């Protein structure tokens, strides 16, 4: 039995206050905080399904297609293009394994940049900028499970987003 493993690496940091700031740059460089977040993950596994019950005892929601030679009449190419996929004969179970295919790898870089500016008498203005998916990479969230569509992407995670914030603390 082949196991489907999903791997993820997440790096999160908080960087603040430069160590070597001259007096001229101190007013500009102090009270900044940079918080990057880097995430890299392998693709998520998915099942290709027929959508119809060919065994006459199960559900079409779990029925898998047969693996056949590429180019067989009535077959569709697999997502990797190496084999063909076809409906199994009536009364039989499809021979395609479970979670055989994966979406593309996931990667995202997010960061937050904040600065606290003292105003007066303990009042502080906090200015922030958040950027999500900095490099605007398309990360597939879900693939089409119909074997005739060969795992085409049907939804993706959010594109680049930027938000700005002001907070007055007193």
N, C-alpha and C positions, 0 to 999 in steps of 0.2 A: 504494500500500500504506500503510495507516495503522499508525503505530508506537505501541506502548503504552509510555508513559513513566510511571515511578513516581518521585515526589518525596518527599524526607524532609528535615526540618530538626531538628537535635539541638543543644540548648544545655545545657552542663554547666558548673557553677561550683563553686568552693571559696571560702567566706567564713569568715574567722576573726578573732578578736581585735578588739573595738571600738576605734576610734582615740581617742575622747573618753570615757573612763571615769573618773569621780571616784573618790577613795580609798574612799568609802563603798560603791560598787558594784563595786569591783575584784575582791573575793573572789567575788562572785556571777557577774560577767560574764567573767572570764578563763578561758582554756583551752576555749572552746567552738568547734566547727567545724560550719558548716552547708554541706551539699553538695546543692543542688537539681539536678535533671535534667529537662529539658522536651523532649518529642519530639512532633512533628507530622508526619504523612505523608498523602499522597493514598491513596485506596483501592487495593487490590490487584486487578489484572485477573483475570478467570476466563472459561473457556469454558463455554457451554451445550452439552450433548451429548444425542444421542438414546438412547444405550445399546444401539442395535441397528444392524447394518450393512445399510443400504438399497441400497448400491452393489453389493453381492455380491462385492466384491473387497477391501474394507478391513476395519477392525475397528470394532466398536460403541463402542470406547473413544475413538475420534477422530471419529466421525460427528456432524456438526452438523445442526440442523434448518433448515427453510425459513422465510424471513420472508414472512408473508402479512398481508393486511389484518386489523385487529383485529376480532374477532367472527366470523371465518370458521369454518364448521362443522368441528369436530374440532381446532381450534387452542387454544392456551393463551396467555394474555397474557404479554408479555415483562416482565422485571423493572422496566422504566421505564413499562410500561403503554401505550406508544405504538404497538406493532405486535403481531401475533399470531405464534406460532411453531407449526409443524406438521411432522409427519414428511414428508420428501421422498418422491416416488413411487419405487417400487422401480426400481433401476437408475440412479438419479440421485444427485448429490451435493447436500447442503444448501447454501443460499446465505448463511447467517448467517456473518459474519466471525469471525475468531479474536480472543479477548480483547476483545470488544466491551463487555462489562459489567464493573463494578467494585464491590467491597465498599464500605462507607462509609469515610469518612476515619478515620485513626487519630490519637489524641492521648492523651498520658499525662504526668502530672507525678509524679515520684518525688523523695524527698529523704532525706537522712541527717543526723541531728543527733548529735554526739558531744561528750563532755566528758572531759578527762583530769583526774583528781583525785590530786595527790601524797599518798601515805600516809605513808611514812617511809623513810629510807635508800635512795633511788632506786626504791622500790616505787611503782608508779602504777596506779590503778584507772581503767580506761577504760569509760565507760558510753555505750551507743549505742542509737538508735532509728532504724529504717529504715521508711519508708512507701512502698509501691509502688501506683501508680494512685490517688493521693490523692483525686481527685474521683469515684472509682468509676464511671468511664465504661465503657460496654459497647463494646468494640472487636472487631469481627468478624474472626476468624482465617481462616475458610473458608466459602464459600458452596456450596450444593448445586448440582452441575453438571447435574442432570437437568432438561431444558428444561420438563418438566411442573411442576416446583417453583418455577420462576422465580427462581432464585438465593437462596432463603431461607437464612438463617444456620444453619449446622450446628455451628459451634464458635466460641468467643470466647476472647480472651486473659484472663488471670486477673483476678478482681475485686480490690478493695482488699485489700492484705495489710499487716500491721504486725508487725514483729519487734523484740524488745528484746534487748540483749546486754550482758554484763559480762565484762570481761577484766582479769585481774590480771597486770601485767607486772613482772618482777623480774630 
